[in-house]
Amino acid sequence: MENSRNFLIAMALSIAVLIGWQFFVIHPRSEAQRQLEQSQQATLQTPTTPAGTAQDPAVSPAGRESVVPTSQTPEVTGQTRDAALATNPRIPIDTPAVYGSINLQGARLDDLRLKGYHETVDDNSPTIVLLSPETIGKDGYFAEFGYSGQNLGTLPGPQTLWQADAGQTLTPSTPVTLTATNGQGLTFTRTISVDDKFMFTVEDQVSNTGGAAASVAPYGRVVRFSKPEVASAYVLFEGLLGVFGDQGLQEVKYHNIEEDKLVSPTPSAAGWIGMTDKYWATALVPAQGQGTFQPNFRYSAEGRPFYQSDYLAQGLTVEPGATVTTSSRVFAGAKVVDVINGYEDTLGIHNFGLLIDWGWFKFITRPMFWAIDHLYTLTGNFGVAILLITVILKLFFFPLASKSYKSMAKMKTVQPKLTELREKYADDRAKQQQEMMRIYKEEKINPAAGCWPVLVQIPVFFALYKVLYITIEMRHAPFFGWIHDLAAPDPTSLFNLFGLIPITLPHLLMVGVWPLLMGITMFIQMRLNPTPPDPAQQMVFTWMPVIFTFMMASFPAGLVIYWTWNNTLSITQQTIIMKRHGAKIELWDNLRGMFRKSKA
């Protein structure tokens, strides 16, 4: 039947979507996890090189006389995080959003936990650790600012022990002040402040009490010693990134920098640079309006492997008796959409919103998130917001869907004529097609109209998946009942009787309640149409809901809830339209036919 052909086209498109998801998402995740586990087995060491000493020319930014430190402190085998934190003097950090400490060696931000985010949905589980001291091994991850220059002694760098008054605590209302000298007349006074979320401001004053002018080049770097423990996927970027003036967003994945070793974008006068995970990021914002800076993305496998995003700014000339001030920022925290956008608007950070990976289709993804987020503010539940956005989308596409279902209803009314034509012109395919097109034209039927609902749903499906997968707002967002995290798959399974049998099942058999409901609604929707006469098509017709049920079981629960609810609305809409046009609802006949065949 012509209607069956349209159905098969629509199903083929849907299968292509889901197979693509398996190939580009699931497979990269497992492969990335395998490579991550292999790369973390080595524990290597290398000596420390202080800032301001000679470095390998290969890592020197083009046209710059100074360089950014690139070698790291050796790992202390078996050292715990608490032991590492107790090694050096520190200044506590305590804000509504984060807590931790500043390492006075290097004035380094290497101890940061996120108060509002936990490792699991249990509020009693540990909070997320974002930054940690470099000596503890693969979890070392820190941000640091310093200075580089020629023939100026030891400038503030990784080994500098900054001085601070006792009793200071960094809070949104109490900045802290650090000082350091180089022994040749330069005094560095650093004031660090923080807002109530995730932005630290580092203001440095460089005073010259010597007898000659000095030129110092500010640098900043973010360093980590392993990839994210959650393996990345094709639909999400994780790695080294930055925005540099009009060059747009520059992204370098971990495996790419491992091959290239060094990527140096064109120097810029505005922008930011850092590293991003799925939900968290650390980014440096160089001083604006003080010349250009040279950004770099690096990886080194020599000694102790590490990844580094850094910048080296133009030198600041400090005349004798003068003081020069420079101000930089570091973002370290959760990629909350409103917070990130707010920093771009209020602080003037160029394209800071690109820290969130909206993807190629951000013109769909961002409005989708905006709509869901606003519905959430009204309902207090992201799951309910997804149900409401589905209804809104149905209303928006109602004219197209209505036209499609009307065409399908008319197709059913002319099926006897089409069957008669096939029998009459069984040996003349050209004449058969000619007469069928004549009937379509007379009855004002579009034979391809049945594909449109599926085609329209595909970009919406991907946009919603992207929103669920990348936005931290969806992380650990509950629905009702057993769904405590809309961004994770349904945790129940048919094969252990939804938790009644205490056994651990393989991933393939984790088919929960919502995937089953999705499969049932898909089955009903398909059975609204006549069963195809071809046996092969009948098999596809029968097994398609089962295949989709298993495939959708690994998708985020929020996406499965959307699909189930969308199917339910489509069934209702299609049934009403077909009844209005006098078309027969094939559901009960199809079900009776299935039971007769099963008994036979």
VEXDREN-2710 file (C-alpha; in Angstrom, 1 decimal):
% VEXDREN-2710
k/r/px/py/pz
1/MET/0.0/0.0/0.0
2/GLU/1.1/3.5/-0.5
3/ASN/0.4/4.3/3.1
4/SER/2.6/1.4/4.2
5/ARG/5.4/2.7/2.0
6/ASN/5.1/6.1/3.7
7/PHE/5.1/4.4/7.1
8/LEU/8.3/2.5/6.2
9/ILE/10.0/5.6/5.1
10/ALA/9.2/7.3/8.3
11/MET/10.3/4.3/10.3
12/ALA/13.6/4.1/8.3
13/LEU/14.3/7.7/9.2
14/SER/13.7/7.1/12.9
15/ILE/15.9/4.0/12.8
16/ALA/18.6/6.0/11.2
17/VAL/18.3/8.5/14.0
18/LEU/18.6/5.9/16.7
19/ILE/21.4/3.9/15.0
20/GLY/23.3/7.1/14.6
21/TRP/22.9/7.8/18.2
22/GLN/24.3/4.4/19.1
23/PHE/27.2/4.8/16.8
24/PHE/28.1/8.4/17.6
25/VAL/27.2/8.5/21.3
26/ILE/27.3/5.1/23.0
27/HIS/30.3/3.7/21.1
28/PRO/32.5/6.9/21.6
29/ARG/31.6/6.8/25.3
30/SER/32.7/3.2/25.8
31/GLU/35.8/3.7/23.7
32/ALA/36.7/7.0/25.5
33/GLN/36.3/5.2/28.8
34/ARG/38.6/2.4/27.8
35/GLN/41.3/4.8/26.7
36/LEU/40.8/6.8/29.9
37/GLU/41.4/3.8/32.0
38/GLN/44.5/2.8/30.1
39/SER/46.0/6.3/30.3
40/GLN/45.5/6.5/34.1
41/GLN/47.6/3.4/34.9
42/ALA/51.0/5.3/34.6
43/THR/52.3/7.4/37.5
44/LEU/55.3/9.4/36.4
45/GLN/57.4/12.2/37.9
46/THR/59.4/15.2/36.6
47/PRO/61.3/17.9/38.4
48/THR/59.8/21.4/38.9
49/THR/60.9/24.4/36.8
50/PRO/60.3/27.8/38.5
51/ALA/58.7/30.6/36.5
52/GLY/61.2/32.9/34.9
53/THR/63.8/30.3/34.1
54/ALA/64.7/29.0/30.6
55/GLN/62.2/26.7/29.0
56/ASP/62.2/24.6/25.9
57/PRO/61.9/27.0/22.9
58/ALA/59.3/24.8/21.4
59/VAL/56.7/26.0/24.0
60/SER/57.6/29.7/23.7
61/PRO/54.8/31.7/22.3
62/ALA/55.8/33.3/19.0
63/GLY/57.1/36.8/19.3
64/ARG/57.3/36.7/23.1
65/GLU/60.5/36.8/25.1
66/SER/58.9/35.2/28.2
67/VAL/57.2/31.9/28.6
68/VAL/54.5/30.2/30.7
69/PRO/55.6/27.4/33.1
70/THR/54.9/24.0/31.7
71/SER/56.5/21.4/34.0
72/GLN/54.8/20.1/37.1
73/THR/55.5/19.1/40.7
74/PRO/56.0/15.4/41.1
75/GLU/53.1/13.3/42.3
76/VAL/53.4/12.1/45.9
77/THR/52.5/8.4/45.7
78/GLY/49.6/7.4/47.9
79/GLN/49.1/10.9/49.2
80/THR/45.5/11.7/50.1
81/ARG/43.7/14.9/49.3
82/ASP/43.6/16.0/52.9
83/ALA/47.3/15.3/53.4
84/ALA/48.1/17.4/50.3
85/LEU/46.0/20.2/51.6
86/ALA/47.9/20.2/54.9
87/THR/51.3/20.5/53.2
88/ASN/51.3/24.2/52.5
89/PRO/49.8/27.3/54.3
90/ARG/46.3/28.2/53.0
91/ILE/43.6/30.8/53.1
92/PRO/40.0/29.4/53.5
93/ILE/37.3/30.1/50.9
94/ASP/33.7/30.1/52.0
95/THR/30.9/31.5/49.8
96/PRO/27.2/30.5/49.3
97/ALA/28.3/28.4/46.2
98/VAL/31.8/27.1/46.9
99/TYR/34.2/26.3/49.7
100/GLY/37.9/25.3/49.8
101/SER/41.2/27.2/50.1
102/ILE/43.9/29.1/48.3
103/ASN/47.3/27.6/48.3
104/LEU/49.8/30.3/49.3
105/GLN/52.5/28.5/47.3
106/GLY/51.9/29.9/43.9
107/ALA/48.7/31.7/45.1
108/ARG/47.1/28.8/43.4
109/LEU/43.4/27.9/43.3
110/ASP/43.7/24.2/43.8
111/ASP/41.1/23.3/46.5
112/LEU/37.5/23.9/45.5
113/ARG/34.2/22.1/46.2
114/LEU/30.8/23.0/44.9
115/LYS/28.3/23.4/47.7
116/GLY/25.1/22.9/45.8
117/TYR/26.1/19.8/43.8
118/HIS/26.5/16.3/45.0
119/GLU/28.0/13.2/43.4
120/THR/24.6/11.4/43.4
121/VAL/20.9/12.3/43.8
122/ASP/21.3/11.7/47.6
123/ASP/21.8/15.1/49.3
124/ASN/24.0/13.3/51.9
125/SER/26.5/12.2/49.2
126/PRO/29.8/14.1/48.9
127/THR/29.8/17.4/47.2
128/ILE/31.5/17.8/43.8
129/VAL/35.3/18.3/44.0
130/LEU/36.3/20.6/41.1
131/LEU/39.9/21.6/41.9
132/SER/42.6/19.6/43.8
133/PRO/46.3/19.9/44.6
134/GLU/48.6/18.6/41.8
135/THR/50.5/16.2/44.1
136/ILE/47.6/13.8/44.6
137/GLY/47.9/12.2/41.2
138/LYS/45.4/12.0/38.4
139/ASP/42.8/14.2/40.2
140/GLY/45.2/17.2/40.4
141/TYR/43.5/20.2/38.7
142/PHE/44.3/23.8/39.4
143/ALA/44.3/27.4/38.2
144/GLU/47.2/29.8/38.6
145/PHE/48.3/33.3/37.8
146/GLY/51.9/34.5/37.7
147/TYR/54.6/36.6/35.9
148/SER/57.4/35.9/33.5
149/GLY/60.3/38.1/32.5
150/GLN/64.0/38.2/31.6
151/ASN/66.8/38.9/34.1
152/LEU/64.4/39.9/36.9
153/GLY/65.2/37.2/39.4
154/THR/62.5/35.0/40.7
155/LEU/59.1/36.3/39.7
156/PRO/55.8/35.1/41.2
157/GLY/55.2/31.6/39.8
158/PRO/54.5/28.0/40.9
159/GLN/57.1/28.0/43.7
160/THR/56.5/31.5/45.1
161/LEU/55.4/31.4/48.7
162/TRP/53.1/34.4/49.0
163/GLN/52.6/36.2/52.4
164/ALA/49.3/36.9/54.0
165/ASP/48.0/38.2/57.3
166/ALA/46.8/35.5/59.6
167/GLY/43.0/35.0/60.0
168/GLN/41.9/36.0/56.5
169/THR/39.0/34.1/54.9
170/LEU/37.9/34.7/51.3
171/THR/34.1/35.5/51.2
172/PRO/32.0/37.6/48.9
173/SER/32.3/40.5/51.4
174/THR/35.9/40.0/52.5
175/PRO/38.6/40.0/49.9
176/VAL/42.1/38.7/50.8
177/THR/45.5/40.3/50.2
178/LEU/48.7/38.5/49.4
179/THR/52.2/39.9/48.8
180/ALA/55.4/38.7/47.2
181/THR/58.8/40.3/46.3
182/ASN/61.4/39.3/43.8
183/GLY/64.5/40.6/45.7
184/GLN/65.3/43.1/43.0
185/GLY/62.9/45.9/43.9
186/LEU/59.6/44.6/42.6
187/THR/56.7/44.1/45.0
188/PHE/53.6/42.2/44.0
189/THR/50.4/42.9/45.9
190/ARG/47.5/40.5/45.0
191/THR/43.9/41.1/46.0
192/ILE/41.6/38.2/45.5
193/SER/37.8/38.7/45.7
194/VAL/34.9/36.4/44.8
195/ASP/31.2/36.8/44.2
196/ASP/28.4/34.7/45.6
197/LYS/28.7/32.2/42.7
198/PHE/31.7/31.1/40.8
199/MET/33.8/34.1/39.6
200/PHE/37.1/35.0/41.3
201/THR/38.7/38.4/40.5
202/VAL/42.5/38.7/40.9
203/GLU/43.8/42.3/41.0
204/ASP/47.6/42.7/41.0
205/GLN/49.6/45.8/41.8
206/VAL/53.3/45.7/40.7
207/SER/55.4/48.3/42.4
208/ASN/59.0/49.1/41.3
209/THR/61.3/50.4/44.1
210/GLY/64.4/49.7/42.0
211/GLY/66.5/52.0/39.9
212/ALA/65.6/50.6/36.5
213/ALA/62.4/50.0/34.5
214/ALA/61.1/46.4/34.6
215/SER/59.0/44.6/32.1
216/VAL/56.9/41.7/33.4
217/ALA/54.4/39.6/31.4
218/PRO/51.3/38.3/33.3
219/TYR/50.4/34.7/32.6
220/GLY/47.6/32.4/33.6
221/ARG/47.1/28.7/33.3
222/VAL/44.7/25.9/34.0
223/VAL/46.3/22.5/34.4
224/ARG/44.8/19.0/34.9
225/PHE/46.4/15.6/34.9
226/SER/43.6/13.4/33.6
227/LYS/40.6/13.5/31.4
228/PRO/37.1/13.7/32.9
229/GLU/36.2/10.4/34.5
230/VAL/32.8/10.4/32.7
231/ALA/33.7/9.5/29.2
232/SER/32.7/12.1/26.6
233/ALA/30.2/11.6/23.8
234/TYR/29.8/12.8/20.2
235/VAL/27.0/15.2/21.1
236/LEU/29.1/16.9/23.8
237/PHE/32.4/18.7/23.8
238/GLU/34.8/18.2/26.7
239/GLY/38.4/19.5/26.5
240/LEU/40.4/22.7/26.1
241/LEU/38.6/25.7/24.8
242/GLY/38.5/29.5/24.5
243/VAL/37.2/32.5/22.7
244/PHE/39.8/34.9/21.2
245/GLY/38.4/38.1/19.7
246/ASP/36.8/37.7/16.3
247/GLN/38.2/34.2/15.9
248/GLY/35.2/32.7/17.6
249/LEU/35.1/29.6/19.8
250/GLN/38.2/27.5/19.6
251/GLU/37.8/23.9/20.9
252/VAL/40.5/21.2/21.1
253/LYS/39.5/17.8/22.3
254/TYR/41.7/15.8/24.6
255/HIS/42.6/13.2/22.0
256/ASN/43.5/15.9/19.5
257/ILE/45.8/17.8/21.8
258/GLU/47.5/14.5/22.7
259/GLU/48.4/14.3/19.0
260/ASP/49.2/17.9/18.3
261/LYS/51.0/18.6/21.7
262/LEU/50.7/22.4/21.2
263/VAL/48.0/24.6/19.6
264/SER/48.5/28.4/19.6
265/PRO/45.6/30.4/18.3
266/THR/46.3/34.0/17.0
267/PRO/46.9/36.5/19.8
268/SER/43.9/38.5/20.9
269/ALA/42.9/41.5/22.9
270/ALA/39.7/40.0/24.3
271/GLY/38.4/36.7/25.3
272/TRP/38.9/33.8/27.7
273/ILE/40.6/30.4/27.9
274/GLY/40.1/27.2/30.0
275/MET/38.9/23.7/30.2
276/THR/35.4/22.3/30.3
277/ASP/33.7/19.1/31.5
278/LYS/30.1/18.2/30.9
279/TYR/28.8/20.2/33.8
280/TRP/31.8/22.0/35.2
281/ALA/34.5/24.4/33.9
282/THR/37.5/26.4/34.8
283/ALA/38.2/29.4/32.7
284/LEU/40.7/32.3/32.8
285/VAL/39.8/35.8/31.7
286/PRO/42.9/37.9/30.9
287/ALA/43.0/41.6/31.7
288/GLN/41.1/43.5/29.1
289/GLY/42.4/46.7/27.5
290/GLN/46.1/46.0/28.2
291/GLY/47.2/44.8/24.9
292/THR/47.0/41.3/23.4
293/PHE/47.6/37.9/25.0
294/GLN/48.9/34.7/23.4
295/PRO/46.6/31.7/24.1
296/ASN/48.0/28.2/24.1
297/PHE/46.6/24.7/24.5
298/ARG/49.2/22.1/25.5
299/TYR/49.7/18.5/26.3
300/SER/52.9/16.8/27.4
301/ALA/53.5/13.0/27.8
302/GLU/57.1/13.6/29.0
303/GLY/57.5/12.9/32.6
304/ARG/54.2/13.4/34.3
305/PRO/51.5/13.8/31.6
306/PHE/49.3/16.9/31.8
307/TYR/46.9/19.1/29.9
308/GLN/47.2/22.9/30.0
309/SER/45.3/25.9/28.8
310/ASP/47.3/29.1/29.3
311/TYR/47.9/32.6/28.1
312/LEU/50.8/35.0/28.2
313/ALA/50.0/38.7/28.1
314/GLN/52.0/41.5/26.7
315/GLY/54.7/42.8/29.1
316/LEU/53.8/45.5/31.6
317/THR/56.5/48.2/31.9
318/VAL/56.9/49.4/35.5
319/GLU/59.1/52.5/35.7
320/PRO/61.2/53.2/38.9
321/GLY/58.9/54.4/41.7
322/ALA/55.8/53.6/39.7
323/THR/53.0/51.1/40.3
324/VAL/51.1/49.2/37.6
325/THR/47.7/47.5/38.2
326/THR/46.3/44.6/36.2
327/SER/43.1/42.6/36.8
328/SER/42.2/39.1/35.7
329/ARG/39.4/36.7/36.5
330/VAL/38.9/33.0/36.9
331/PHE/35.6/31.2/36.6
332/ALA/35.5/27.8/38.5
333/GLY/32.2/26.2/39.0
334/ALA/29.0/24.8/37.5
335/LYS/27.9/25.8/34.0
336/VAL/24.6/27.3/35.1
337/VAL/23.0/29.0/32.0
338/ASP/21.8/32.1/33.7
339/VAL/25.0/32.6/35.6
340/ILE/27.2/32.2/32.6
341/ASN/25.1/34.5/30.5
342/GLY/25.0/37.0/33.4
343/TYR/28.8/37.1/33.5
344/GLU/28.9/37.8/29.8
345/ASP/26.5/40.7/30.1
346/THR/27.6/42.3/33.4
347/LEU/31.3/41.7/33.2
348/GLY/31.6/42.1/29.4
349/ILE/33.4/38.8/28.9
350/HIS/33.4/38.2/25.2
351/ASN/31.1/35.3/24.1
352/PHE/31.3/33.7/27.6
353/GLY/28.0/32.0/26.9
354/LEU/29.8/29.7/24.5
355/LEU/31.2/27.9/27.5
356/ILE/28.0/25.9/27.3
357/ASP/28.0/23.5/24.3
358/TRP/24.7/24.2/22.6
359/GLY/25.9/22.5/19.5
360/TRP/25.4/23.2/15.8
361/PHE/21.7/23.5/16.2
362/LYS/21.8/26.1/19.0
363/PHE/19.1/28.1/17.2
364/ILE/16.7/25.2/18.3
365/THR/18.5/24.0/21.5
366/ARG/18.7/27.4/23.2
367/PRO/15.0/28.3/22.7
368/MET/14.1/24.8/23.8
369/PHE/16.0/25.3/27.1
370/TRP/14.6/28.8/27.5
371/ALA/11.1/27.5/27.2
372/ILE/11.6/24.5/29.5
373/ASP/13.3/26.7/32.1
374/HIS/10.5/29.2/32.1
375/LEU/7.9/26.5/32.4
376/TYR/9.9/25.1/35.3
377/THR/9.7/28.4/37.2
378/LEU/5.9/28.1/36.9
379/THR/5.6/24.4/37.8
380/GLY/8.6/23.7/40.0
381/ASN/9.2/20.4/38.1
382/PHE/11.3/19.9/35.0
383/GLY/9.4/16.8/34.1
384/VAL/6.1/18.7/34.1
385/ALA/7.8/21.4/32.1
386/ILE/8.7/18.8/29.5
387/LEU/5.1/17.6/29.3
388/LEU/3.9/21.2/28.8
389/ILE/6.5/22.0/26.2
390/THR/5.4/18.9/24.3
391/VAL/1.8/20.2/24.3
392/ILE/3.0/23.6/23.1
393/LEU/5.0/22.0/20.3
394/LYS/2.0/19.9/19.3
395/LEU/-0.1/23.1/19.1
396/PHE/2.6/24.9/17.2
397/PHE/2.8/22.1/14.6
398/PHE/-0.9/21.4/14.7
399/PRO/-1.6/22.7/11.2
400/LEU/1.1/20.5/9.7
401/ALA/0.1/17.4/11.6
402/SER/-3.6/18.0/11.0
403/LYS/-3.0/18.3/7.3
404/SER/-0.9/15.1/7.4
405/TYR/-3.5/13.1/9.3
406/LYS/-6.3/14.4/7.1
407/SER/-4.3/13.2/4.1
408/MET/-3.8/9.8/5.8
409/ALA/-7.5/9.6/6.5
410/LYS/-8.3/10.3/2.8
411/MET/-5.8/7.7/1.8
412/LYS/-7.8/5.1/3.7
413/THR/-11.0/6.1/2.0
414/VAL/-9.5/5.6/-1.4
415/GLN/-7.8/2.3/-0.6
416/PRO/-10.5/0.3/-2.4
417/LYS/-9.9/2.3/-5.6
418/LEU/-6.1/1.9/-5.3
419/THR/-6.5/-1.9/-4.8
420/GLU/-8.7/-2.1/-7.9
421/LEU/-6.1/-0.2/-9.9
422/ARG/-3.3/-2.5/-8.8
423/GLU/-5.4/-5.5/-9.9
424/LYS/-6.5/-3.9/-13.2
425/TYR/-3.0/-2.7/-14.2
426/ALA/-1.0/-5.5/-12.5
427/ASP/1.1/-5.9/-15.7
428/ASP/1.5/-2.2/-16.5
429/ARG/3.4/-0.5/-13.6
430/ALA/3.6/2.8/-15.5
431/LYS/-0.1/3.0/-16.1
432/GLN/-0.8/1.9/-12.6
433/GLN/1.3/4.8/-11.2
434/GLN/-0.3/7.3/-13.7
435/GLU/-3.8/6.4/-12.5
436/MET/-2.8/6.4/-8.9
437/MET/-1.4/10.0/-9.3
438/ARG/-4.6/11.0/-11.0
439/ILE/-6.7/9.8/-8.0
440/TYR/-4.3/11.6/-5.6
441/LYS/-4.8/14.8/-7.5
442/GLU/-8.6/14.4/-7.7
443/GLU/-8.9/13.7/-4.0
444/LYS/-6.2/16.3/-3.1
445/ILE/-4.1/13.7/-1.3
446/ASN/-0.4/14.0/-0.6
447/PRO/1.0/10.5/-0.4
448/ALA/4.1/11.6/1.4
449/ALA/2.2/13.5/4.1
450/GLY/2.4/10.7/6.6
451/CYS/6.2/11.2/6.9
452/TRP/5.9/14.8/8.1
453/PRO/5.0/14.2/11.8
454/VAL/8.2/12.0/12.1
455/LEU/10.4/14.4/10.2
456/VAL/9.2/17.4/12.3
457/GLN/9.8/15.4/15.5
458/ILE/13.5/14.6/14.7
459/PRO/15.0/18.0/15.3
460/VAL/12.8/18.5/18.3
461/PHE/14.0/15.1/19.6
462/PHE/17.7/16.1/19.2
463/ALA/17.2/19.5/20.7
464/LEU/15.5/18.1/23.8
465/TYR/18.2/15.4/24.1
466/LYS/20.9/18.0/23.9
467/VAL/19.2/20.1/26.6
468/LEU/18.8/17.1/28.9
469/TYR/22.4/16.0/28.3
470/ILE/24.4/19.2/28.6
471/THR/22.5/21.5/31.0
472/ILE/23.3/21.2/34.6
473/GLU/19.8/22.4/35.4
474/MET/18.5/19.0/34.4
475/ARG/21.2/17.1/36.4
476/HIS/19.5/15.3/39.3
477/ALA/16.2/17.0/38.4
478/PRO/13.4/14.7/39.7
479/PHE/10.0/13.9/38.2
480/PHE/7.6/11.9/40.2
481/GLY/7.8/8.4/41.7
482/TRP/11.0/6.6/41.0
483/ILE/12.4/9.1/38.5
484/HIS/14.9/11.1/40.6
485/ASP/17.1/12.3/37.7
486/LEU/15.6/13.2/34.3
487/ALA/19.1/13.3/32.8
488/ALA/19.7/9.6/33.6
489/PRO/18.0/6.5/32.2
490/ASP/15.0/5.0/34.0
491/PRO/16.5/3.0/36.9
492/THR/13.9/0.3/36.9
493/SER/13.8/-2.9/34.8
494/LEU/11.2/-5.4/33.7
495/PHE/13.7/-8.2/34.0
496/ASN/14.1/-7.9/37.8
497/LEU/10.4/-7.2/38.2
498/PHE/11.2/-3.5/38.8
499/GLY/13.4/-4.2/41.8
500/LEU/11.5/-7.0/43.5
501/ILE/14.3/-9.5/42.5
502/PRO/17.6/-8.2/44.0
503/ILE/19.9/-8.9/41.1
504/THR/22.2/-6.8/39.0
505/LEU/21.3/-6.8/35.4
506/PRO/23.5/-6.0/32.3
507/HIS/22.9/-2.6/30.7
508/LEU/21.0/-4.2/27.8
509/LEU/18.3/-5.5/30.1
510/MET/17.7/-2.3/32.0
511/VAL/14.3/-1.7/30.4
512/GLY/12.3/0.4/32.8
513/VAL/8.7/1.5/33.1
514/TRP/8.9/4.6/31.0
515/PRO/10.6/2.8/28.0
516/LEU/7.9/0.1/28.2
517/LEU/5.2/2.8/28.2
518/MET/6.9/4.4/25.2
519/GLY/6.9/1.1/23.4
520/ILE/3.2/0.5/24.2
521/THR/2.2/3.9/22.9
522/MET/4.3/3.4/19.8
523/PHE/2.7/0.1/19.2
524/ILE/-0.8/1.6/19.5
525/GLN/0.1/4.5/17.2
526/MET/1.3/2.1/14.5
527/ARG/-1.8/-0.1/14.9
528/LEU/-4.0/2.8/14.1
529/ASN/-3.0/2.2/10.5
530/PRO/-3.8/-0.8/8.3
531/THR/-1.4/-3.7/8.5
532/PRO/0.8/-3.8/5.5
533/PRO/0.1/-6.8/3.1
534/ASP/3.7/-7.6/2.5
535/PRO/5.1/-10.2/5.1
536/ALA/8.4/-8.4/5.4
537/GLN/6.6/-5.1/6.1
538/GLN/4.3/-6.9/8.6
539/MET/7.4/-8.1/10.5
540/VAL/8.8/-4.6/10.7
541/PHE/5.4/-3.3/11.7
542/THR/5.3/-5.9/14.6
543/TRP/8.9/-5.7/15.9
544/MET/9.5/-2.0/15.5
545/PRO/8.1/-1.0/19.0
546/VAL/10.1/-3.8/20.6
547/ILE/13.4/-2.6/19.0
548/PHE/12.6/1.0/20.0
549/THR/11.8/0.0/23.5
550/PHE/15.2/-1.5/24.1
551/MET/17.0/1.3/22.3
552/MET/15.3/4.0/24.2
553/ALA/15.9/2.3/27.5
554/SER/19.4/3.9/27.6
555/PHE/18.2/7.4/26.8
556/PRO/17.6/10.0/29.5
557/ALA/14.3/9.4/31.3
558/GLY/13.2/13.0/30.4
559/LEU/13.5/12.2/26.7
560/VAL/11.6/8.9/27.1
561/ILE/8.9/10.7/29.0
562/TYR/8.7/13.3/26.2
563/TRP/8.4/10.6/23.5
564/THR/5.7/8.7/25.4
565/TRP/3.7/11.8/26.0
566/ASN/4.1/12.9/22.4
567/ASN/2.9/9.5/21.2
568/THR/-0.1/9.7/23.5
569/LEU/-1.0/13.1/22.1
570/SER/-0.4/11.9/18.5
571/ILE/-2.7/8.9/19.1
572/THR/-5.5/11.2/20.4
573/GLN/-5.1/13.7/17.6
574/GLN/-5.0/11.1/14.9
575/THR/-8.0/9.3/16.2
576/ILE/-10.1/12.5/16.4
577/ILE/-9.1/13.6/12.9
578/MET/-9.8/10.2/11.3
579/LYS/-13.2/10.0/12.9
580/ARG/-14.1/13.4/11.6
581/HIS/-13.2/12.3/8.1
582/GLY/-15.1/9.0/8.3
583/ALA/-11.9/6.9/8.1
584/LYS/-11.9/3.6/9.9
585/ILE/-9.8/3.2/13.0
586/GLU/-7.8/0.1/12.3
587/LEU/-6.6/-0.5/15.9
588/TRP/-9.1/-3.1/17.1
589/ASP/-9.1/-4.9/13.8
590/ASN/-5.3/-5.1/13.9
591/LEU/-5.3/-6.4/17.5
592/ARG/-8.0/-9.0/16.7
593/GLY/-5.9/-10.1/13.7
594/MET/-2.8/-10.4/15.8
595/PHE/-4.7/-12.6/18.4
596/ARG/-6.1/-14.8/15.6
597/LYS/-2.6/-15.4/14.2
598/SER/-1.2/-16.1/17.6
599/LYS/-3.9/-18.8/18.2
600/ALA/-3.3/-20.3/14.8
END
